[in-house]
């Protein structure tokens, strides 16, 4: 019974690994070059930069870490009376479908011009991933080959454009890499997108536009209308809702106490033989 369980687990694990394996879609790669119609359906021929080139089906070998080593032969077709030039493009692909390194060799009239082994993140502290890494490796590869061809004083058009042809095949080969049946562009598009303005965020709440209710359910109080506590804002110079005095400004001086005048005192003076008169102090 235990042996049966272990065998089932091994089969499921192998199926998962096979499903997640990285591969090269050779049919799609050949179609992008015009189709595998030459040399017994093993090569594709196409014009580029005023010359003719021939690309053979890539040789693919699995690497110990689950990735791929891809070797691609590209010929410069020079005609019936001249021998063709040959180039080899070698690419290492990781198990996740990322290009890890690239190198190329061009053989022209018995002379071999080999590029440096271009790896991702050659600069100190640099670490690129995905399509950015592939673009960086391809750019450095073409720059290195172009500089070395310039030292050889190559002038024939089909040979001068060899680095550009290698970059053309490099780009198409990258698009033919499949991981879980998806291209690098499709894998990037299937990732999580950030919530745009007006859409629900990760918490499921919509952002509150101006003038509408916020997350707390209260509307913002426009000028002149009641605020959240039900009181109107007090205009300058009028009484506020909390006191009888107008709201003081930031530079207002404290109010001085109002002096109340003393009440007037009436004096009654009685004269002999006359009635009583009332006079104010200071008057006679």
C-alpha positions as a Markdown table, in Angstrom:
| # | Residue | x | y | z |
|---|---|---|---|---|
| 1 | Unk | 0.0 | 0.0 | 0.0 |
| 2 | Unk | 2.8 | 2.4 | 0.9 |
| 3 | Unk | 4.6 | 1.6 | -2.4 |
| 4 | Unk | 1.4 | 2.4 | -4.3 |
| 5 | Unk | 1.2 | 5.8 | -2.5 |
| 6 | Unk | 4.8 | 6.6 | -3.2 |
| 7 | Unk | 4.3 | 5.7 | -6.9 |
| 8 | Unk | 1.3 | 8.0 | -7.2 |
| 9 | Unk | 3.1 | 10.8 | -5.5 |
| 10 | Unk | 6.0 | 10.4 | -7.9 |
| 11 | Unk | 3.7 | 10.4 | -10.9 |
| 12 | Unk | 2.0 | 13.6 | -9.8 |
| 13 | Unk | 5.3 | 15.3 | -9.1 |
| 14 | Unk | 6.7 | 14.3 | -12.5 |
| 15 | Unk | 3.6 | 15.5 | -14.2 |
| 16 | Unk | 3.9 | 18.9 | -12.4 |
| 17 | Unk | 7.5 | 19.2 | -13.3 |
| 18 | Unk | 6.8 | 18.3 | -16.9 |
| 19 | Unk | 4.0 | 20.9 | -17.0 |
| 20 | Unk | 6.2 | 23.6 | -15.6 |
| 21 | Unk | 9.2 | 22.8 | -17.9 |
| 22 | Unk | 10.6 | 25.5 | -20.1 |
| 23 | Unk | 10.7 | 24.8 | -23.9 |
| 24 | Unk | 11.4 | 26.3 | -27.3 |
| 25 | Unk | 8.4 | 26.6 | -29.7 |
| 26 | Unk | 10.4 | 25.7 | -32.8 |
| 27 | Unk | 7.4 | 26.0 | -35.1 |
| 28 | Unk | 6.6 | 29.5 | -34.0 |
| 29 | Unk | 10.3 | 30.5 | -34.3 |
| 30 | Unk | 10.5 | 29.1 | -37.8 |
| 31 | Unk | 7.3 | 30.9 | -38.8 |
| 32 | Unk | 8.7 | 34.2 | -37.7 |
| 33 | Unk | 11.7 | 33.6 | -40.1 |
| 34 | Unk | 9.5 | 32.6 | -43.0 |
| 35 | Unk | 9.1 | 28.9 | -42.4 |
| 36 | Unk | 11.3 | 25.8 | -42.3 |
| 37 | Unk | 11.2 | 25.3 | -46.1 |
| 38 | Unk | 14.9 | 24.9 | -47.0 |
| 39 | Unk | 17.5 | 22.2 | -46.6 |
| 40 | Unk | 14.9 | 19.4 | -46.2 |
| 41 | Unk | 12.6 | 21.5 | -44.0 |
| 42 | Unk | 15.5 | 22.1 | -41.5 |
| 43 | Unk | 16.3 | 25.7 | -42.3 |
| 44 | Unk | 14.7 | 29.1 | -43.2 |
| 45 | Unk | 16.0 | 31.6 | -45.6 |
| 46 | Unk | 15.2 | 35.3 | -45.6 |
| 47 | Unk | 16.6 | 38.7 | -46.9 |
| 48 | Unk | 17.8 | 41.2 | -44.4 |
| 49 | Unk | 19.8 | 44.4 | -44.9 |
| 50 | Unk | 20.4 | 43.8 | -48.6 |
| 51 | Unk | 21.8 | 40.2 | -48.1 |
| 52 | Unk | 20.4 | 36.7 | -47.8 |
| 53 | Unk | 20.7 | 34.6 | -44.6 |
| 54 | Unk | 19.9 | 31.1 | -43.6 |
| 55 | Unk | 18.9 | 30.0 | -40.1 |
| 56 | Unk | 18.8 | 26.3 | -39.1 |
| 57 | Unk | 16.5 | 24.8 | -36.5 |
| 58 | Unk | 18.0 | 25.3 | -33.1 |
| 59 | Unk | 19.7 | 22.5 | -31.2 |
| 60 | Unk | 18.2 | 22.4 | -27.7 |
| 61 | Unk | 19.8 | 20.6 | -24.7 |
| 62 | Unk | 18.4 | 20.5 | -21.1 |
| 63 | Unk | 20.7 | 21.8 | -18.4 |
| 64 | Unk | 21.1 | 20.2 | -15.0 |
| 65 | Unk | 19.1 | 23.0 | -13.2 |
| 66 | Unk | 16.1 | 22.5 | -15.4 |
| 67 | Unk | 16.9 | 25.1 | -18.0 |
| 68 | Unk | 17.9 | 25.0 | -21.7 |
| 69 | Unk | 21.1 | 25.4 | -23.7 |
| 70 | Unk | 20.2 | 26.6 | -27.2 |
| 71 | Unk | 22.6 | 26.6 | -30.1 |
| 72 | Unk | 21.6 | 28.3 | -33.4 |
| 73 | Unk | 23.5 | 28.3 | -36.7 |
| 74 | Unk | 23.1 | 31.3 | -39.0 |
| 75 | Unk | 24.8 | 31.4 | -42.5 |
| 76 | Unk | 25.5 | 34.4 | -44.7 |
| 77 | Unk | 24.4 | 33.1 | -48.1 |
| 78 | Unk | 27.0 | 34.8 | -50.5 |
| 79 | Unk | 26.1 | 33.1 | -53.8 |
| 80 | Unk | 27.2 | 30.2 | -56.0 |
| 81 | Unk | 30.8 | 31.3 | -56.6 |
| 82 | Unk | 31.6 | 32.3 | -53.0 |
| 83 | Unk | 31.7 | 30.3 | -49.8 |
| 84 | Unk | 29.1 | 31.1 | -47.2 |
| 85 | Unk | 30.1 | 32.7 | -43.9 |
| 86 | Unk | 28.9 | 31.0 | -40.7 |
| 87 | Unk | 27.8 | 32.2 | -37.3 |
| 88 | Unk | 26.7 | 30.4 | -34.1 |
| 89 | Unk | 24.5 | 31.9 | -31.4 |
| 90 | Unk | 24.5 | 30.2 | -28.0 |
| 91 | Unk | 21.9 | 31.1 | -25.4 |
| 92 | Unk | 21.4 | 29.7 | -21.9 |
| 93 | Unk | 17.8 | 29.8 | -20.6 |
| 94 | Unk | 16.9 | 29.3 | -16.9 |
| 95 | Unk | 14.1 | 27.0 | -15.6 |
| 96 | Unk | 11.9 | 30.1 | -15.3 |
| 97 | Unk | 12.3 | 31.0 | -18.9 |
| 98 | Unk | 14.8 | 33.9 | -18.4 |
| 99 | Unk | 17.9 | 34.3 | -20.6 |
| 100 | Unk | 20.9 | 33.9 | -18.3 |
| 101 | Unk | 23.8 | 34.3 | -20.8 |
| 102 | Unk | 24.6 | 34.6 | -24.5 |
| 103 | Unk | 27.7 | 34.2 | -26.7 |
| 104 | Unk | 28.3 | 34.2 | -30.5 |
| 105 | Unk | 31.1 | 33.3 | -32.9 |
| 106 | Unk | 31.4 | 34.4 | -36.5 |
| 107 | Unk | 33.6 | 32.5 | -39.0 |
| 108 | Unk | 34.7 | 34.6 | -42.0 |
| 109 | Unk | 37.3 | 33.3 | -44.5 |
| 110 | Unk | 39.0 | 31.1 | -41.8 |
| 111 | Unk | 39.0 | 33.9 | -39.2 |
| 112 | Unk | 36.9 | 33.4 | -36.1 |
| 113 | Unk | 35.5 | 36.4 | -34.2 |
| 114 | Unk | 34.1 | 35.4 | -30.8 |
| 115 | Unk | 32.2 | 37.7 | -28.5 |
| 116 | Unk | 32.6 | 37.7 | -24.7 |
| 117 | Unk | 30.2 | 35.6 | -22.7 |
| 118 | Unk | 27.5 | 38.1 | -21.9 |
| 119 | Unk | 25.8 | 37.5 | -18.6 |
| 120 | Unk | 22.9 | 39.3 | -16.8 |
| 121 | Unk | 24.0 | 41.9 | -14.3 |
| 122 | Unk | 27.7 | 42.3 | -15.3 |
| 123 | Unk | 27.8 | 45.7 | -13.7 |
| 124 | Unk | 28.4 | 45.9 | -10.0 |
| 125 | Unk | 25.2 | 45.7 | -8.0 |
| 126 | Unk | 23.0 | 45.4 | -11.1 |
| 127 | Unk | 20.3 | 42.7 | -11.1 |
| 128 | Unk | 17.8 | 42.6 | -14.0 |
| 129 | Unk | 15.0 | 40.1 | -14.5 |
| 130 | Unk | 12.7 | 39.0 | -17.3 |
| 131 | Unk | 12.5 | 41.0 | -20.5 |
| 132 | Unk | 14.8 | 43.8 | -19.1 |
| 133 | Unk | 17.5 | 41.1 | -18.7 |
| 134 | Unk | 17.0 | 39.8 | -22.2 |
| 135 | Unk | 17.2 | 43.2 | -23.7 |
| 136 | Unk | 20.4 | 44.1 | -21.8 |
| 137 | Unk | 22.1 | 40.8 | -22.8 |
| 138 | Unk | 21.2 | 41.2 | -26.5 |
| 139 | Unk | 22.3 | 44.8 | -26.6 |
| 140 | Unk | 25.7 | 44.0 | -25.0 |
| 141 | Unk | 26.2 | 41.0 | -27.3 |
| 142 | Unk | 25.7 | 43.1 | -30.5 |
| 143 | Unk | 27.9 | 45.9 | -29.2 |
| 144 | Unk | 30.7 | 43.5 | -28.4 |
| 145 | Unk | 30.6 | 41.8 | -31.8 |
| 146 | Unk | 30.3 | 45.1 | -33.7 |
| 147 | Unk | 33.4 | 46.5 | -32.0 |
| 148 | Unk | 35.4 | 43.3 | -32.9 |
| 149 | Unk | 34.2 | 43.3 | -36.5 |
| 150 | Unk | 35.4 | 46.9 | -36.8 |
| 151 | Unk | 38.9 | 45.9 | -35.8 |
| 152 | Unk | 38.9 | 43.3 | -38.6 |
| 153 | Unk | 38.1 | 46.0 | -41.2 |
| 154 | Unk | 35.2 | 44.1 | -42.6 |
| 155 | Unk | 33.5 | 46.0 | -45.5 |
| 156 | Unk | 31.3 | 43.5 | -47.3 |
| 157 | Unk | 27.6 | 44.4 | -46.6 |
| 158 | Unk | 26.5 | 40.9 | -45.7 |
| 159 | Unk | 29.3 | 40.6 | -43.2 |
| 160 | Unk | 29.0 | 44.0 | -41.7 |
| 161 | Unk | 25.4 | 43.4 | -40.9 |
| 162 | Unk | 26.1 | 40.1 | -39.2 |
| 163 | Unk | 25.6 | 41.5 | -35.6 |
| 164 | Unk | 22.2 | 42.9 | -36.6 |
| 165 | Unk | 21.2 | 39.5 | -38.0 |
| 166 | Unk | 22.3 | 37.8 | -34.8 |
| 167 | Unk | 20.2 | 40.3 | -32.8 |
| 168 | Unk | 17.2 | 39.6 | -35.1 |
| 169 | Unk | 17.4 | 35.9 | -34.4 |
| 170 | Unk | 18.1 | 36.5 | -30.7 |
| 171 | Unk | 14.8 | 38.5 | -30.4 |
| 172 | Unk | 12.7 | 36.0 | -32.3 |
| 173 | Unk | 14.2 | 33.1 | -30.3 |
| 174 | Unk | 13.4 | 34.9 | -27.0 |
| 175 | Unk | 9.7 | 35.2 | -28.2 |
| 176 | Unk | 9.7 | 31.5 | -28.8 |
| 177 | Unk | 10.6 | 30.5 | -25.2 |
| 178 | Unk | 7.6 | 28.9 | -23.5 |
| 179 | Unk | 7.1 | 28.5 | -19.7 |
| 180 | Unk | 3.9 | 26.8 | -18.7 |
| 181 | Unk | 2.8 | 27.2 | -22.3 |
| 182 | Unk | 3.1 | 31.0 | -22.0 |
| 183 | Unk | 5.6 | 33.5 | -23.6 |
| 184 | Unk | 7.5 | 36.0 | -21.6 |
| 185 | Unk | 5.1 | 38.8 | -22.7 |
| 186 | Unk | 2.1 | 36.7 | -21.7 |
| 187 | Unk | 3.6 | 35.8 | -18.3 |
| 188 | Unk | 4.2 | 39.5 | -17.7 |
| 189 | Unk | 0.7 | 40.4 | -18.7 |
| 190 | Unk | -0.9 | 37.7 | -16.5 |
| 191 | Unk | 0.7 | 39.2 | -13.3 |
| 192 | Unk | -1.2 | 41.3 | -10.7 |
| 193 | Unk | -2.1 | 44.7 | -11.9 |
| 194 | Unk | -2.2 | 47.7 | -9.5 |
| 195 | Unk | -5.7 | 49.1 | -8.8 |
| 196 | Unk | -6.2 | 52.1 | -11.0 |
| 197 | Unk | -8.0 | 55.3 | -9.9 |
| 198 | Unk | -11.7 | 54.6 | -9.4 |
| 199 | Unk | -11.3 | 50.8 | -9.1 |
| 200 | Unk | -11.5 | 48.8 | -6.0 |
| 201 | Unk | -8.3 | 48.5 | -4.0 |
| 202 | Unk | -7.0 | 45.4 | -2.3 |
| 203 | Unk | -9.3 | 45.9 | 0.7 |
| 204 | Unk | -12.4 | 45.9 | -1.6 |
| 205 | Unk | -13.3 | 49.6 | -0.9 |
| 206 | Unk | -13.7 | 52.2 | -3.7 |
| 207 | Unk | -11.8 | 55.5 | -3.3 |
| 208 | Unk | -14.2 | 58.2 | -2.3 |
| 209 | Unk | -14.4 | 60.9 | -5.1 |
| 210 | Unk | -14.5 | 64.6 | -4.0 |
| 211 | Unk | -18.0 | 65.5 | -2.7 |
| 212 | Unk | -19.1 | 61.9 | -2.1 |
| 213 | Unk | -19.2 | 59.9 | 1.1 |
| 214 | Unk | -15.8 | 58.8 | 2.4 |
| 215 | Unk | -15.1 | 55.3 | 4.0 |
| 216 | Unk | -16.7 | 56.5 | 7.3 |
| 217 | Unk | -20.0 | 57.3 | 5.6 |
| 218 | Unk | -20.0 | 61.1 | 6.2 |
| 219 | Unk | -20.1 | 63.7 | 3.4 |
| 220 | Unk | -17.6 | 66.5 | 3.5 |
| 221 | Unk | -19.3 | 69.7 | 4.6 |
| 222 | Unk | -19.2 | 72.4 | 1.8 |
| 223 | Unk | -18.7 | 76.0 | 2.7 |
| 224 | Unk | -21.7 | 77.6 | 4.3 |
| 225 | Unk | -23.5 | 74.3 | 5.0 |
| 226 | Unk | -23.7 | 72.3 | 8.2 |
| 227 | Unk | -20.6 | 70.4 | 9.3 |
| 228 | Unk | -20.6 | 66.8 | 10.7 |
| 229 | Unk | -21.7 | 68.0 | 14.1 |
| 230 | Unk | -24.8 | 69.8 | 12.7 |
| 231 | Unk | -23.6 | 73.4 | 13.3 |
| 232 | Unk | -23.0 | 76.0 | 10.6 |
| 233 | Unk | -19.6 | 77.5 | 10.3 |
| 234 | Unk | -19.5 | 80.9 | 11.9 |
| 235 | Unk | -18.6 | 83.7 | 9.4 |
| 236 | Unk | -16.0 | 86.3 | 10.4 |
| 237 | Unk | -17.5 | 88.8 | 12.8 |
| 238 | Unk | -20.5 | 86.7 | 13.8 |
| 239 | Unk | -21.1 | 84.5 | 16.8 |
| 240 | Unk | -19.8 | 81.0 | 16.6 |
| 241 | Unk | -21.8 | 78.0 | 17.7 |
| 242 | Unk | -19.8 | 77.5 | 20.9 |
| 243 | Unk | -19.5 | 81.1 | 22.3 |
| 244 | Unk | -21.1 | 84.6 | 22.2 |
| 245 | Unk | -18.0 | 86.3 | 20.9 |
| 246 | Unk | -16.8 | 86.3 | 17.3 |
| 247 | Unk | -14.0 | 83.9 | 16.6 |
| 248 | Unk | -10.7 | 85.6 | 17.1 |
| 249 | Unk | -8.1 | 85.6 | 14.3 |
| 250 | Unk | -4.6 | 84.5 | 14.8 |
| 251 | Unk | -3.3 | 88.1 | 15.2 |
| 252 | Unk | -6.3 | 89.5 | 17.2 |
| 253 | Unk | -5.6 | 91.3 | 20.5 |
| 254 | Unk | -7.5 | 90.4 | 23.7 |
| 255 | Unk | -10.6 | 92.5 | 24.3 |
| 256 | Unk | -10.4 | 95.1 | 27.0 |
| 257 | Unk | -13.0 | 95.1 | 29.8 |
| 258 | Unk | -15.9 | 97.6 | 29.3 |
| 259 | Unk | -16.1 | 100.3 | 32.0 |
| 260 | Unk | -19.6 | 101.0 | 33.4 |
| 261 | Unk | -20.2 | 104.6 | 34.5 |
| 262 | Unk | -21.4 | 105.1 | 38.2 |
| 263 | Unk | -25.1 | 105.8 | 38.6 |
| 264 | Unk | -26.2 | 109.4 | 39.1 |
| 265 | Unk | -27.1 | 110.4 | 42.6 |
| 266 | Unk | -30.0 | 112.7 | 43.2 |
| 267 | Unk | -29.8 | 115.3 | 46.1 |
| 268 | Unk | -33.0 | 116.6 | 47.6 |
| 269 | Unk | -32.7 | 120.2 | 49.0 |
| 270 | Unk | -35.6 | 121.6 | 51.1 |
| 271 | Unk | -35.9 | 125.4 | 51.3 |
| 272 | Unk | -38.0 | 127.0 | 53.9 |
| 273 | Unk | -41.4 | 127.8 | 52.5 |
| 274 | Unk | -40.8 | 126.0 | 49.2 |
| 275 | Unk | -41.3 | 122.6 | 47.8 |
| 276 | Unk | -38.6 | 120.0 | 47.5 |
| 277 | Unk | -36.3 | 120.3 | 44.4 |
| 278 | Unk | -34.1 | 117.6 | 42.9 |
| 279 | Unk | -30.8 | 118.6 | 41.4 |
| 280 | Unk | -27.9 | 116.8 | 40.1 |
| 281 | Unk | -24.5 | 117.2 | 41.6 |
| 282 | Unk | -22.7 | 120.2 | 40.3 |
| 283 | Unk | -25.9 | 122.1 | 39.5 |
| 284 | Unk | -27.6 | 124.7 | 41.8 |
